[in-house]
Amino acid sequence: MPLLIFMIGTCFGSFISCMSHRYITHESILGRSHCDYCGHTLHVLDLIPVLSYILLKGQCRYCHHKLNKSLLVHELMWTPCQGH
């Protein structure tokens, strides 16, 4: 059960981070996720919160540009660990 809660929390954090980034940059909230550096459309396996960041060593699979660590932090911040 804790693993399920962790996974749901990271998905929520990833979604909120994506939507806030798109709002700030005036991008449409519709459409596929893409690398901010090379523009390549991300594959579904690139979008697994936390796990993809770790497996890809914090870089884009396509252009190998180093990703900002704040992406990982935003995903982890939403995990419901308060109250324990």
Protein Blocks (a to p, Z undefined) as FASTA:
>chain_A
ZZmmmmmmmmmmmmmmmmmmmmmnopafedcdddfklopacdfklmgghklmmmnnopaf
klopacdfklmmmmmmmpcfehZZ
